[in-house]
């Protein structure tokens, strides 16, 4: 399994490159980074949901 930190660093790097592309108004960089931001966010969301399911919680709180 890929560590959760990998996805956070990937998301941060992609967001930085996206911001750079927007700053430079460079369409190729913008279009190249937008899918990455969505994919990394989705992967983190799936990890979060899997952790919730493993803990048996549905409201975001840890079970006692």
Rosetta constraint file for C-alpha pairs under 8 A:
AtomPair CA 2 CA 6 HARMONIC 6.92 0.50
AtomPair CA 3 CA 7 HARMONIC 7.39 0.50
AtomPair CA 4 CA 8 HARMONIC 6.61 0.50
AtomPair CA 4 CA 44 HARMONIC 7.36 0.50
AtomPair CA 4 CA 47 HARMONIC 7.83 0.50
AtomPair CA 5 CA 9 HARMONIC 6.11 0.50
AtomPair CA 6 CA 10 HARMONIC 6.02 0.50
AtomPair CA 7 CA 11 HARMONIC 5.99 0.50
AtomPair CA 7 CA 40 HARMONIC 5.89 0.50
AtomPair CA 7 CA 43 HARMONIC 7.28 0.50
AtomPair CA 7 CA 44 HARMONIC 6.61 0.50
AtomPair CA 8 CA 12 HARMONIC 6.12 0.50
AtomPair CA 8 CA 40 HARMONIC 7.65 0.50
AtomPair CA 8 CA 44 HARMONIC 7.70 0.50
AtomPair CA 9 CA 13 HARMONIC 6.04 0.50
AtomPair CA 10 CA 14 HARMONIC 6.03 0.50
AtomPair CA 10 CA 40 HARMONIC 6.82 0.50
AtomPair CA 11 CA 15 HARMONIC 6.00 0.50
AtomPair CA 11 CA 36 HARMONIC 7.40 0.50
AtomPair CA 11 CA 37 HARMONIC 5.82 0.50
AtomPair CA 11 CA 40 HARMONIC 5.51 0.50
AtomPair CA 11 CA 41 HARMONIC 6.93 0.50
AtomPair CA 12 CA 16 HARMONIC 6.15 0.50
AtomPair CA 13 CA 17 HARMONIC 6.20 0.50
AtomPair CA 14 CA 18 HARMONIC 6.01 0.50
AtomPair CA 14 CA 33 HARMONIC 5.88 0.50
AtomPair CA 14 CA 34 HARMONIC 7.99 0.50
AtomPair CA 14 CA 36 HARMONIC 6.37 0.50
AtomPair CA 14 CA 37 HARMONIC 5.99 0.50
AtomPair CA 15 CA 19 HARMONIC 6.10 0.50
AtomPair CA 15 CA 33 HARMONIC 7.53 0.50
AtomPair CA 15 CA 37 HARMONIC 6.47 0.50
AtomPair CA 16 CA 20 HARMONIC 6.18 0.50
AtomPair CA 17 CA 21 HARMONIC 6.11 0.50
AtomPair CA 17 CA 29 HARMONIC 7.43 0.50
AtomPair CA 17 CA 33 HARMONIC 6.87 0.50
AtomPair CA 18 CA 22 HARMONIC 6.16 0.50
AtomPair CA 18 CA 29 HARMONIC 6.79 0.50
AtomPair CA 18 CA 30 HARMONIC 5.48 0.50
AtomPair CA 18 CA 33 HARMONIC 5.55 0.50
AtomPair CA 18 CA 34 HARMONIC 6.97 0.50
AtomPair CA 19 CA 23 HARMONIC 6.04 0.50
AtomPair CA 20 CA 24 HARMONIC 6.09 0.50
AtomPair CA 21 CA 25 HARMONIC 5.70 0.50
AtomPair CA 21 CA 26 HARMONIC 5.09 0.50
AtomPair CA 21 CA 27 HARMONIC 7.03 0.50
AtomPair CA 21 CA 28 HARMONIC 7.93 0.50
AtomPair CA 21 CA 29 HARMONIC 5.16 0.50
AtomPair CA 21 CA 30 HARMONIC 5.17 0.50
AtomPair CA 22 CA 26 HARMONIC 6.50 0.50
AtomPair CA 22 CA 27 HARMONIC 7.85 0.50
AtomPair CA 22 CA 30 HARMONIC 6.36 0.50
AtomPair CA 25 CA 30 HARMONIC 7.99 0.50
AtomPair CA 26 CA 30 HARMONIC 6.39 0.50
AtomPair CA 27 CA 31 HARMONIC 6.01 0.50
AtomPair CA 28 CA 32 HARMONIC 5.96 0.50
AtomPair CA 29 CA 33 HARMONIC 6.15 0.50
AtomPair CA 30 CA 34 HARMONIC 6.20 0.50
AtomPair CA 31 CA 35 HARMONIC 7.46 0.50
AtomPair CA 32 CA 36 HARMONIC 7.53 0.50
AtomPair CA 33 CA 37 HARMONIC 6.42 0.50
AtomPair CA 34 CA 38 HARMONIC 6.59 0.50
AtomPair CA 35 CA 39 HARMONIC 6.09 0.50
AtomPair CA 36 CA 40 HARMONIC 5.96 0.50
AtomPair CA 37 CA 41 HARMONIC 6.08 0.50
AtomPair CA 38 CA 42 HARMONIC 6.01 0.50
AtomPair CA 39 CA 43 HARMONIC 6.16 0.50
AtomPair CA 40 CA 44 HARMONIC 6.26 0.50
AtomPair CA 41 CA 45 HARMONIC 6.16 0.50
AtomPair CA 42 CA 46 HARMONIC 6.13 0.50
AtomPair CA 43 CA 47 HARMONIC 6.21 0.50
AtomPair CA 44 CA 48 HARMONIC 6.15 0.50
AtomPair CA 45 CA 49 HARMONIC 6.16 0.50
AtomPair CA 46 CA 50 HARMONIC 6.06 0.50
AtomPair CA 47 CA 51 HARMONIC 6.18 0.50
AtomPair CA 48 CA 52 HARMONIC 6.29 0.50
AtomPair CA 49 CA 53 HARMONIC 6.18 0.50
AtomPair CA 50 CA 54 HARMONIC 6.12 0.50
AtomPair CA 51 CA 55 HARMONIC 6.21 0.50
AtomPair CA 52 CA 56 HARMONIC 6.04 0.50
AtomPair CA 52 CA 57 HARMONIC 5.30 0.50
AtomPair CA 52 CA 58 HARMONIC 6.55 0.50
AtomPair CA 52 CA 60 HARMONIC 6.88 0.50
AtomPair CA 53 CA 57 HARMONIC 6.20 0.50
AtomPair CA 53 CA 58 HARMONIC 7.37 0.50
AtomPair CA 55 CA 62 HARMONIC 6.83 0.50
AtomPair CA 55 CA 63 HARMONIC 6.71 0.50
AtomPair CA 56 CA 63 HARMONIC 7.13 0.50
AtomPair CA 57 CA 61 HARMONIC 6.39 0.50
AtomPair CA 57 CA 62 HARMONIC 6.42 0.50
AtomPair CA 57 CA 63 HARMONIC 6.43 0.50
